[in-house]
């Protein structure tokens, strides 16, 4: 799982005031990716999956208005998605 420090470095945050919110976004990104990929636990050793999570976190951190997740997130995840028939 991504660490809070990794997220803060990615977002270029050097304070602790929003650590609680960032922790919530970490869980949200993990759940979103797991649900889309239809796998659990998430294999975030794959760089595409890590980047997708970071994009989700960045998206919701910067836009707190409910704007849809960028399609780039899903393009990064598509190669690892389990199909269900």
Secondary structure as UniProt FT lines:
FT   HELIX           4..11
FT   TURN            17..18
FT   HELIX           19..37
FT   TURN            44..45
FT   HELIX           47..62
FT   HELIX           71..77
FT   HELIX           78..80
//
